[in-house]
Each structure stands twice: as structure tokens, then as C-alpha cells.
Amino acid sequence: MKKWLQKTLVITVALLTFGLITPNHEIWDSLDNSQPNNGSQGSNIESNPTEQATTLVEDSFAHSETNDTPDLEPILHAAKEQAYIKFGPRIAPVISDEFESNIFPKLEEVIELTLTRLDADSFRYLAISDKPSGEYNEKIFNISNGTSGKDLIRFHVRTEKRPQEGFYYNFHYHTSEDNFVAHHSLGDIYWSKNTPPKWLS
């Protein structure tokens, strides 16, 4: 990070907070050591699933002590979190009620049906992608095998313009069982006749 920009940020924070908050120097270390941002690459091309940022959920998916059923709470929590990251602050307030009542219960059901069929070792090393796509791209998140990197299920939302009606969000998923060809619908949420904002905005 350029030294002049770093100094400007430190001075700005100090002035805005009257010196009560001082920037943590670990922030600068992490910024100086971070990789260059590749966000300027083409937005319509999804990267290879093995190259996507993922969160390995290894030991958080331990089996319940009372029975042999897997604990799905951590992955369901992560799934909801990724959905709201994708919606961003402009879309989330408008569609959150309908998403919570109509779409997310179906999404939970699909995750449960898919993941409870896995053997204990496969279940233990699941990973969930943590970079939903922006612009008007569809990807919300993928659940994959954390060791091989192969996707098991992909959750998407597509913006559709229907003549005389307006814009809808179509939530759907694809599974590895049919090589991600079939489009399995979870439901639609109406936006309005106006063009919706871009994801993550």
C-alpha cells in the first residue's frame, strides 16, 4: 500500500474520531502483505471451483452426541450468511421477508437431503464458497468436497424480466448428480417493474 495513502487514512481516522481510536498496525501489515486484487477480471466468467475462495467447515460438522445424524446448523448458517452478502444492503431489505418464509426453508431442505446422503468422511470435510458473484451473475454459493474441491451443489439466483409484469428473482440450484445440467427451482420473488440494482451493491 502506498505510504501516502496509509498516512492519509491514519490522519483521517484520527481527525474523525478526535484521536479516540487509533488504527491497529496489524491492518497495515495485512494490507502490505496481501495479494493484488483480481476483482477487475471479467464479471461474467465464473472461476474454476477449485480456485474459488472457500471456507472449510471440517470439524464444525461433527455428528451429534445423542445420535448419528450430522449437525447441519453451521452450514445452514453459512448458507444464509452468503445469501445476504449477495443481496447487499439495497436488495436485502426488500426481499428478506419473502426469502426467509418461502425460499430459505426449501434451500434448507435441499441441503439436508443432499448432505445427509454423504458418508461421515465426506461430510466432515465440506466447504462452502464465500464469495457470491456480483453484477447480474447468478452464483450465491457452492458446497463442495473440501479435499477434492469438487462441487456437490450450486445455489444460484437469476434476475428475470417478464413482459408486462416486471422483474423477478428466480432462486434455483444445480447438483453434481446430473453434472449441473438440470435447473431445480426453489421459487421466485417479485422485485418491481423497475430494473433491480446489481448484486452486492
N, C-alpha and C positions, 0 to 999 in steps of 0.2 A: 504494500500500500504506500502511496506517495506520502512522504513526510509532511508536506504542506497540508495535505488533506487531513492527515492524522491530527496535526496541531490545530487545524481549524475546527475539527469535531470536538476536541478536548476543550477548546476555548468556548465553543457554542454551548456545550453541556454545562460548563462551569457558570456561564452567564445566565442561562435559562433557569438553573437551579440555585442561583445565588451561592454557589460553592458548597451546597449541602451534599451533593452527590458527585463523587469523583469517578471517572471511568476506570474500570478494572483493567490492569495492564495485560491480563491474560487474553483479553479481547484482541489487542493489537498483535500478540504473538500468534493467535489462531488465524487472524486475517493475513499476516505476513507469510505464514506457512501454508495457507490454503492453496488449492489448485485453481487455475483460472476458470472462470465461469463459462460454461459452454451453452448458456441459455440462448445465444444468438443463432443456434443451428435451426434448420427448417422446422417449423412447428407442426407440419402435417405428417411428419415421419416419426413413427414410434421407434425408439431404440430397441435393440435386442434385449429380451427379458433378462438375460444374464448380466447385462450392463446396467440395468436399472437400479436405482437406489432402493434397497430393501431393508426391512427390519427383521432380523432373525428372532423368532419367538420361541426358540428352543425350550428352555425349562419352564416357561410360563404356561405351557400346555401340558402340565403334568396331569396324570389321572387323579380323579377324586379319591380320597382315602376311604370313603364309605362304599364305593362301588367301582366298577371297572370302566365307567363311561368317561370320556375325555372332558376336560373343563374347557368349554368354548368361550367363556367370558372374555379373556384377553383379546382373542381375535375379533370377536364381535365389537368390542370397544374400539379396537384399532380400525375396523371397517367403518364404523360410524364417524370416527375422527377424520379419516381420509375423505369421506363424502363431504363433510362440512368444510374441509380445507378446499376441496374442488369448488364448492358452491361460492365461497368467498363472501364477504360482507354485504355485497349487493344482491345476490340471489338468495342466500340462506334465509333471511327474514321473510321473504315472500313465499317460499315453498316448504319451509321446515315443518309446519304442522301436517301438511299432506304427506310429506316424506316420512315423518315419524309414524303416522297412522296407517298409510297404505303401502308404501314401498319398503320401508326397512323391515317390517315383520316378514315379508316374502323373501327379502335378501337373507335374513337370519335363517329362515327355513332352508334355503338353498345351501348356505354354508354348512348347516348342521347335517343335511343329507349327504353332502359331498365329503365332508371331513370325517364323519363317524364311520365311513366305509374304509378308512385308511388303517393300516396296521400301526401298532404302537410306535415303531421306529420312524415310520414316515410322518406320523402325526407330531412326533417330538421335534422334528426339525423343519417345521413350516416357516415360511417367510411371507411377509406382506409388503408389497411395494409402498413406498412412502412419498412418491412424487406424482400426484394426479396431473394429468395434462391440462394445459391452459388453452387459451384462444377458443376455438369451437371444436377441439378434439374430444374424443369420446371417453378415454380411459379415466376411470375413478381409481381403481386399484386392482392388482393381481395377487392371487395367493399361489405360492409356488413351493416346490420342494427346496428347502434351504441348502441341501447338499448338492443336488444336481443343477439347481437353478431353473428347472423346467416348470412352466406354469401348469397349475391344476385347473384354475378357474379364473376368468377375467370378467370384471364388472365394469360396465360402460353406461354412459348416458348420452343420448343423441338429441340434438335440437332439430325439431321437425316443424316446417311451415305447412300448415294445412289450408288450402284455399277456403276463403270465406269464414274461417274460424280463427286463425291466428297461429301462435307458436306453442308447441308442446315440448316437454322433455320426456323422451322415451327411455326408461330405465330397463336394461337388459343385461344378460350375461352370456358367456361362451365357455364351453368346457373342453378339456383335453380328450374326453371320451369320443368326440366326433371331430377331433383335430381343429376345434374352434370354428367350425363352419356354420353350425346352426345358431340362430338368433333366438334366445329364450327370453321372452318378455316378462318383466316384473310389474309393469304398469306405466301409466302416463300421468304427468302433471301439467295442467294448463298454465301458461305464462300470461300472455295477453296478445293483442294484435300488434303491439309494438315489438321491434327487434330486441331480444334479450341481450344483456351485457355478456361479455366474454367470461369464460370460467376463470376462477382465481382473482377476478377483479373486485 
